[in-house]
Amino acid sequence: MSRTKPFIGQELAWQEWLSAIGSERMHHAWLLSGAKGLGKRAFARAAAAELVKEPGGKLPDAASHPDIHILEHLPSNEDEAKKKAEGKPYQTKRNITIDQIRQMQHRLTTRPTLGSRRAIIIDPADDLEKNAVNALLKSLEEPPAGTYFLLISHQPGRLLPTVRSRCRVLRFAALGPDELDAVIRRDVPEADSEARAAAIAASRGSPGVALNFVEHDLGAIHRLMMQILREGDSDFHLRGALADEMGARPPRDRQLAALELARSVLVAELPDAPRARQMKIIEAHGTLTTLSSQAPIYNFDAGLLIMEIGGLLASAAMPREAAR
């Protein structure tokens, strides 16, 4: 049986996809558009599985089905892995290349293996090399019968208009607090109320971001960050507590989650702040954004990083008079 409501908050997009599969004139290219963390990747794989399964048959695994092809970033090579281990600058991902597109196009010269339909997922289409985009356009303009494209895009404005114009768009919206709470309760039932509340407050409507916060157990981190924003930290006491809560050697993913959490709490603080404080919040957020962009390239000292985060939050703290 088909799943009719697998994606909390994106039910309309799912129903649109199921209706399209059941129609006689289904569009051949689809653009899954929305911010990161809204479930586009999981949606694309589930959508592809629904597309290629036999009527009345079991839903297949998109990762292993011969008629579902997923084009995504190539893994880093051994030299880059060595640089990472040595703490030197390295590249964590590569763009989707023209060679990958050509390999996909070669597959399209044959018929689907098991049925009459085939799905091509490009994840994300934003990261196609320029010459790869031009090659992809040929397939989008003249797709083989039974071939359907699912292009994932976090920033559709980066795509060529000629690509967007050939796609039917499925827009993914941010989730509300109740929907986010439902996602967390479903996927992490052991999460306590403090962890859920912190994740919902800081996620900006993204279930992927919310689950990442819950996974790294950032409830206490969130509470300390908010305390620094409310009270300041002139004696470094709260920054010390923040470092203790992070741990001596936190995993890299936990450090990145803490960076994103700090950015999120600043964004949430911005609307109600007086203008003078807004400028401080924006400046602190800008520095955190720079750190976040550098994180995939440089290995930061975890202790120094968390103290830097605490210092930036303290610089944007509420004035003491207002805090009283």
N, C-alpha and C positions, 0 to 999 in steps of 0.2 A: 504494500500500500504506500502511496506517496505521502510524504510528510507535508501537511498543509500549513503548519505554523512553526517552522524550525528556528526562525530568527526574530527574537523579541525586538520590537520597534521597527522592523523592516517588513512587516506583513504585506503591505501593499505592493512592494517590489516583488516579493515572492509570488503573490497571486498573479501579478502581471506576467511573470515568467511562465507560470504554469498554464495560464490562459493562452499565451503565445505558442507553447509547445502543442497545445490541442488544436490550434488553428491550421488551416491549409496553406496560408501564406505567411509563414513565420519569417521575420526579418533575419538576415544572415549575420549581422554584426551588432554587438551590444556593448555599451560603455557603462561600466559600473563606477559611478562618480561619487566622491565624498571624501572627507578627511580620513586620515589614518585611524585605525582602531575601531571602525564602525562595522566590521565583519564582512567586508567585500571579498576577501580571499576565501573564507569559508563558504560564503554564498556562491561564489563562482564554481567551486568544486562540487557543491551540492547541486547547483543548477546543471552542470555538465553531466553529473550522474543521472539526474532525472531525464536529460535529453537522450542519452544513449541506451538507457535500459530498455529491455524488451517489454512489451505490454503484459502487465500482470506478473512481471519478473521481479526478482530481488534487486534492490538498489545496489549498484556496484560501487567499488572503491575507486574514486577518481584518480588516486595516485598510481594505481596499477592497471587500469583498464586500457587496452590497446587502442581504443578509439578516442581517448582523451589525452591531449598533448599539452603539457604545461611548459611555457617558455618563461624562465626567470633568470635571476642573476647567476652568472658563473661563479663557482667558489674561488676563493683566494688561492694563489699558488703556494708552493712550499717556501719560496723566498720570502713572501709576505708573511707567512706563518712564523718564519724564523725572526723577521724584524719585530713582529708582535711580541715574541717571547723575550727578545732583547730590550724591549721598551723603546724601540725606535719608531719613527713615523711609518705607517703602513696604510694601505687601502683595503677597506673591509668588503667592498663589493665592486663589481664591474657592471657596466651597462650591458643590456641585452644586445648582442652583436648581429651583424648581417649574416654571419655564418649560421647562427641559430635560426634566423628567418629562412635561409636557403635550405637548411635541413628540414624545416617544417614544410616548405613548399615542395620539396622532393616527396615527402610523405603524401602530399595531396594529389600526386599524380596517380596514386593507386586508390582502389575503393576501400571504404571502411572495412575493418577486419571482421567484426561480429554482426553488425547490423547495417542499417541504411544511413545512419547519422554519425557525425564525428564532431568533437568540440576542441577548439583551440583556445587555451587560456594564456593571456599575456600579462604577466604580473611582475612589476607594474609597467604599463605602456608608456608612462612618463619617462622611463629610463632606457628607451630604445636609442641606439646610436642613430645619427642623422641618416646615414646611408641605409640603415636597417628600416627606418620609417619609409623611405622611398620604395624599398623592396616590398614591405608589407602592403603598401597602397595597391600594388598590382593584384594581390590576393583579395583585398577588400573590394576592388572594382569588379573582378571577375572570379567570384568564389566558386569552387567546384560544387556540384549538387550535393546536398546533404551535409555541407560543412558550415559550422557556425562558430563565430569568434566571440570571445568574452574578454574585453579589454578592461583591466583594472586601472583606475586613475585616481591618485590623491590630489592632483593639481591639473584638472582638465585644460586649464589655460595654457599649459605647456605643450599640449598636443597641437599638431597642425590642424587648421580648419578643415582641410581636405579629409583628414582622418575622422574628426568629430562629425562631419556632415554625412558620413557613410554609416554612422552608428545610431541605433536607438538607445536613448539614455535611460538608465535606471539610477535615480538619485538616492543616496543614502543619507538620512538625516540624523542629527544628534539625538540621543535618547533623553527622556525626562528622568527625574529622580526615581520615580516608582519603577520605571522600566529597568533602570540600572540596578536597582535593588533586587529586582526579579532575576536579572542575569547573574548577579553575584551569588544569590541564594541557590540558584540552579547549579552553577559551576563550582562554587566553593562553599558548600553548605556549612562547613565548620567555622567560617569567618564570623567573628563576633560583631556586635552592633557598632563598636568604636571603629573597627577596621572598615566596615561597610560605609559608615558615615563619612570617614575620611576619604575613602576612595571616590564616593559619589561627589563630595564637595570639590575635589581636586581634578576630576576627570574631564570636565567641560563637555559632558554628554557622550564621551567615547567609552563604550564597554570594554574595548581592548585595553585602554589606559587604566580604567578602573580595576580590571582583573589583574593588571600588572602591579598596581599598588597593593592590592590584597595579597598577591602571591609573595611579595617581598616584605609583608608584615610591617607596613609603614604607618600604622595607626599612631603609635607613640611618637614617631618622627614628625608626623603631621601636627600633633598636639604641641610639640616643642617649637616647631616652626611658627605656629600661630601665636604662641606665647612670646616669642622674640618679636614678632610683628606688633603685638599689642603693648609690650612692656619695654622693648629695647633690651640691650644686654651689655651694659657698661662695664660690668665686672667679669665678663666672659664665662659666667657660671652656666648659662643656658647653652652656650656653644660647647662647653665641656660635656654637658649632659647629652647634647646632640651627637657628639663624637662617640661617647660611651654607648649610646643606643645603636649607632651604626655598626659598632664592633671594630676590632683592631684591623682585621683584614676582610672587609666585606667583599662579596663577589662583585665583579664588574657590573653585572646587570643591576645589582642593588644600588650601586653608585649612580648609574644612569637614571634609575627610577627616582632616586632622591633629587637629582637635578631637575627632572621633569616635574616632580611634586613641588619643588620650590618655585618654579616658574608658574605653576598652576595656582598656588596660593596667592602669588602676587597679582595675577590676572583677576582673581576673585576679589581681591582687596581694592582694586583700582577704582571701580565706579563710585563708591561712597566716600573716597578720600578727598580732602580739600586739595585745591590746585597745586599748592606748594609741595604737598606730599605726593601727589600724583607724579610729579616730575622725578622725584626720588625713586618711586616704584618703577617707573619706566626705565630709568637708568640702571637700576639693579636687575631688572628683567633682561635688558639688553646684554649685560655682562654674562648673565646665566645662559642666555641664548648662544653667545659666543663660546662659552665653555661646553655647552651641549654639542655644538657643531664640531668642536675640536676633539671631543671625547673618542670618536671612532678612530682618530689618527694618532692620538697621544695617550700613553698610559699615565694617568695622574696618580700622585701619592694620595691614597684614600684619606688619611688624616688631614692633610693640607686642604684637600678638596672640600671636605665637610666643614672645616673651619672657614673656608672662603664662602661657602654657601651661607653659613650662619652670619658671617660678617656682612654680606650683601643684604640679607633679611634685616639685620640690625640697622643698616643704613637707611632702610625704608620704613623703619618702625614708626608707630604712632607717637606724636609728641607727648611728653610726660604729662602735660596739663590736660590733654584730651584723654589720656589713659586713666587719669584719676577720676 
